[in-house]
């Protein structure tokens, strides 16, 4: 989850005490706004700058819904929804955006489909008019569709020689084996040419529906004005049909090491473990534990052991990733081929150490200080605040989630860290993927081809 702050929040932080008193316990003053048609949005008003940002997400409308034969469909949809809409051709639509300094884009995630708008207040009518057209009446004309299709195919061809892209492709196939997440959300060289304008229209009608919609808004707009705009932009969207349900999974192929041989001087290594869902009572403990293990950059244990003490890598990091149907913890690094085994042994050893020996008071305090401080320091723009408001709703977080964040992090104890480490950091659950020519490893599974590429 990303957390962000606008100039509005900085004004609160540095304004007189009397002005802060009303919102002294709030990170952001979030208002729930409901339009006449029942469309809900979370709003942070900020009239200090003449800017409005809107982030909207269609929950469950992501690439997970694609078939193997039409991989890349949702990505292509995101590429073409702003390439002509209503009576405007692609050129006319893009010119209207440029002439009014409007930023409008769409993105396809594995679970959800999102849109983002940022505009100056004086151009808000044109901005919301164009957004309405793109959301409700995209054209999918032949020329922009073909142009975007070719661009995506060129991206795949270029990426096929990139070791990091290869590692990411293998990761999806191995970790999510047997699940729709294993498919290539960017499409394949054979699937992309099969996608038609009718395919895009069908997906648009079926999945971009009002019942899936969550909206976050921040900037120079009032709640009353927003209610009108919500109904105008999204009010014509239909309610959706019942769609396929997907099973939750754990990371697959636990205990295995997979190697894709590539003649490069370093091995790219990823180690994946099952983690807990974001609504798990231990999730905030996991954040703190992860920071100490490898999420804290140069202050982390993995970086200290692998880089500072042994000089085996420029960087090694751990992190968590949440999706609707799987939650993981991942360690990523690279090292010379000759030290690949030593690097994996270090990761295992540091996992064992944090499960068996209590972390220090200083480590715990540093992790808490960073995580709490980063909540405000990472909030830097109106569009990112809007994105957070939408993300919180998509994750079914309560509206006061940000306000409770500091208390939850401060409540984490040394015993909590050790308990959660034992839950997550079990070496037998590691799935290891390596691209390169690693030396000294035994019992590896060779991967000779990249799935879902050609």
N, C-alpha and C positions, 0 to 999 in steps of 0.2 A: 504494500500500500504506500502511496506517496502522500506526503503532507506538505502543504505550501502556505505562504503568507503573502498578502498584497501590501501595498502602501497603506491601505486601510488599517491593517493590523499594527503596522509600525506607528501610525498615528495614535492608536490606542495605547501602545506601550509607552510613548513619550509625551502624551498629553497630560494636563494637570490631574492631580489625584481625584478632584471632584468629578471630572469627566470620566475617569476610569471606574468610579465606584459602582455604577450600575452593572458593569460587565466584568468586575474584578475577578470572578471565578471562571470566566469563559475564555477559551482560546479564540473562538470566533463566535460572533453573535448570529447564530443560524436561525432563520425563521422558516417555518413550514407554510408554504403557500398552496392553496387549492383553488383551482379555477372553477367556473360554473359547470363545466363539463366533467369535473372530478379529476382533472389532471393535476398531480402533485409535483411540486418542486421545492427544493431547499435553496434558500436565498440568503446571501450575505450582502447587505447594502453597503455601498462605498461610493459616496458622492464627492470624494476628494479629487478624483480624476475622471475625465469624461470618457470612460471606457466601460464596456459591458462584455462579459464573457459567459458563454452558455456551453455546458457539456451535457450531452444526452446519451443514454445507453439503452439499448434494447436487450434485456436480459435473456440469456439462452438462445440468442440469434447468431452465435458464432460459427466458426468453421467445423465444430463438432458435428454439425448437421449435414456435412457434405458426404457424398458417396465417393468410393475409391475412383470411380470413372470420371468424376467431375471435381477432383481436387483443385483447389485454387479458385473456386467459384465465388466464395464470399470475399476473398481478397480482391478479385476483379470487380465485384460489386462496389467495394469501397473506393476503387480507383475511378469508377465511371459515374458515380452518383452526382458529382459536381462537374461532369463533362456534358452539360446540356440538360435543361429541364424545362417543362412547360413549353412555351413558344420560343425559348432561347436555345440556339445551337451551342455547341461546346465553346466556340470562339466568343460568341456573344455573352455567354454566362461568365466565362473567365474574365472578359473585359469589364463586365459590370462589377465583379469582385475587385479587380485591380483599380478601377477608376474611383472606387469608394474606400480603398484601403481596408477591405474586409478579408479576414482570414476564415475560410470555411474548409473543413476537411472531414474525412470519414476514415475509420479504421476497423479492421477485422481481427478480433481476438479469438482464441480457441472456444471460449464460452459465450462471449457477448459481441455485439456490434455497436460501435459508438460513433458519435459525431461531435465536432467541436467548432464553435463559432466565437470570433472575437471581433469587435467593432467599436469605432468611436461612437459616442452617443449621438452625434449629429447625423450619422448615417444608419441609425438603428432601424428605421423603417425599411430601407432598402436591404439591409442585412437580413432582417427577419423575413422579408418577402422572398429573397433568394433561398434562404434556408427552407422555407415552406415549399417552394417549388422542388428543391432537390429531394426533400424527404417524401413528398407526396407524388410528384410527377417526373421522375427521372426519365430521360429519353432513351438511353442506350443505343444511340445512333451507330451506324456501321463503322464510320471512320474513327471516332474516338475509341470504340470497343476494340477494333483491330490494332490501333496504336498502343493501347494499354496491354493488350494480349502480347504483342511483340516485345514490349518493354519487359514484361514479366519473364518471357522466355529468354530474353537476352540476359536478364539478371541471373537466371538459373545456370545458363551456360558459363557465365563469368565466375559464378560462385563454386562451380564444381572442382576447381583447383585450389580453393581456399581451405586450409586445414581446419580453421575454426568453424566454417560452415559445414564441412564434412562431420566434424565432431557433434555439432548441433543436430544434424540430420540423423546420425547414428543414435544419439541420445533419445530422440523421440521414438525411434523404431524399437529400441531395446527396452527403455524404461516403461513405455506405454504399450508394449506388445499386446496385440489382441483387442485394443481399445481404439475408438475413433481418434483419440489424441495422437496416435502413431502416424496418422496420415500427414501428408505434407501440406500445410496450410497455404504455402506459397504456390502450390500447383506443381505439376510435372510437365515434362516436354510433350507427353502424349495426351494428358488430360486437358490442358489449357485450350488447345484448338477445338476440343469438343464442346466447349461452353458457348452457348448461344445467348442472344438478347432475350429470348423467351425464357431461358433458364434463370437469368437475372430477374426478369419480371416476376416469375413464379416465386422465387425465394423472397423477393421484396414484399410481395403481397402476403405471403404466408408468415413471415417472421418479423417484419418491421411493423409491429402492431401496438396499439395503445396500451394494452394490458401488460406488455413487457417493458414499458417505458419508465425510466427514472431520469430526473432532470436536476442539474445543479447550476445555479446562476450566481454570479457575483458582479458587483460594479454599480454603475450609475443608473439604477432603475428601482422604482418603488414596487412594493408588493401588489398594489392595485394595477399598475401598468403591466406587471408581469402576468397577472391572471388573464388579462385580455390577450397578450401575446401567446401564452400557452395554448389557449383555445384556437387562436388563429393559425398557429404553425402546426399543431399536432391534433387539433380537434376532429379532423376529417379521417384520421387513421381508424381503421376498423379494429374490432376486437379479434383476437387470434383464435385459431383452432387448436385442439389438443395435439401436441406433437410428441415425438418419441421420447421416452425416458431412458437415461443412460446410467449404467451402474458405476458406483464408486470403485476404485481400484487402489491397490498398493503398488509402489514401484516394482516392476517385474525383474526376474533374473537375479534375485538376491544371491550373494556369495560368488558370483561369476566375474571374470575379467575378460573383456572383449578387446581385441586389438585389430585395428585397421591399419595395415602397413602402408606407410608413405615415406618416401625418401626425403626426410627433412631432418635438420640437426637436433631438433628438440621434440620430445613427446608431449602432446597435449593430453592432460589427464583430467577426468571428472569422476568424482565419487558421489553416489547418490544413496540416500537413506530415506525411509518413510518418516514423515513428521505428522504433527497433529493439525486438525482443522483450526481455523481462526476463531471459532467459537468455543474451542476447548479451554477449560479453566487454566491450563498450563501454557497457553500460547504466549502470554507476556513473559513468562519465565523463559520460554524458548528464545525470545528476542534477546534477552540479557545473556543467556548462555551462549548463543551464537556470536554475539559481539566479542565475548571473551575468547572463544575458540578461534574464530577466523574472520568475523565480520568487522573487526575494529582496525583493519589495515595494519599499519606498523605497530600498533599497540597490542595486536592479537598474539596468542600463543603459537599458532601455526606459522605466522610470519617471523616471529622471533626465532623459532627453532629451525625452519627451513631456509630462511634467507639470512638472518643476522648471524646465526651461529655457524651454519654450514655452507652458505653461499650457493645453494642449489637452484635458486629461482629468483626472478625479479619480483614475483608476486604470487601469493597463495591466499585465497579468500573462501570463506564459507557464507552461505546465505540460505534463506528459505524462500519457497515459491508456493503460492496458493492458487489452485484452480478448483472449479466446482466439484470435481470428482477425484481429485488426488492432491495430496500435500506432501512436499518433499523438503529435505535439507540436502544441500549440494556443496561439495568442496571442489574448487576449480584451480588448476595451476598448470604450469609447464616447466620442464626441466630437460637437461641434456639426456639423450637416450640411455647413456651409461648409468644414470642415477635414477631411472624410473622406479626401480624396485625400492631403493632407499627412500624415495619420496612417499611411496605408498606405505612403507613401514612407519614413517614419521607420522602420517595421518592417523594410522591405527594406534600408534603409541600415545598421541595427544588425545585421542578419543578415550582411551583407557584411563589416562591420567586424570581427566576431568570427571570421569565417573567414579574413580576410586579415592581421589584426594580432594578435600574441600578447596574451593577457590579462595583467594585471599580477600580480606576486607577492602584493600585498595583496588583490586580488580573489579570487585562488585560495585564499589563507589564510582569508579571511572566509567564503567558501562552504563550505570544509571544516569550519570551526569551527561554523557554524550547523547543517549537516547532521548532524554527529556529536553536537552538544549536543542537538539536537531529538529524537534517538532516545530519550533518557531523559526529557527534560522534557515530552514529549508523552504519556508513559505515566501516565495519571491514574486509571484505574478498573479493577476486576476484570473487568467485562464487556468492556472494550476489549482487555484482555490476552487474554481467551479468543477474541475476534474475530481478533486477530493470529495466534494459534496455528492457527486454522482456515484463515486466509488463506494462511499460509505453506505449509500442506499442499496447499491447492487449487492453488497456484502451483508445486507440486513443488519447493519450496525444501528444502535440507537442514536438519536440526534445529539445526545450529550457525550458521545464516545470520546471526542477530543478532550473534553473537559475532565474526564476521568482518567485520561492516559497517565498523567504524572503520578497519581495515587497508586495506580496499578503497577507501574514500574517500581516505585519506591517500596511497595509491599513485598517485592521479591527478596528472598533470603538465601543465604549460602546453602542451607539444606535443600531449598527448592531447586537450586541450580544442579546439585548433585542428583537429586531425584529425577529431574527431567532429563539430565544427561544419560542416566541409566535407561530411561524410556526410549531415547532416540539413538544414542551413539553405540549401537551394537554392531561389531565388525562383521558378524555373520550375515547382516542385512545389507551390507555394502554391495552395490552394483558399480563396477569400475569399467570405464570406457577410455581407451587410449588410441590416439591417432599419432603415428610415427613409427619408429623402430626401437621399441623399448627393449632393454637387455636385462637378463637375470630373472625373468618371470617364468613360472612354470604353470601348466594347467590352463593356459589361456585359450579362449575361443577366437579363432581367426574369422574376421569379417572381410570377405573378398569383394563385395559389391555394396553400393549404396541403394537402399530401397526407396521407392517412391520419388525418383528423380527423373528417369528417362520417360 
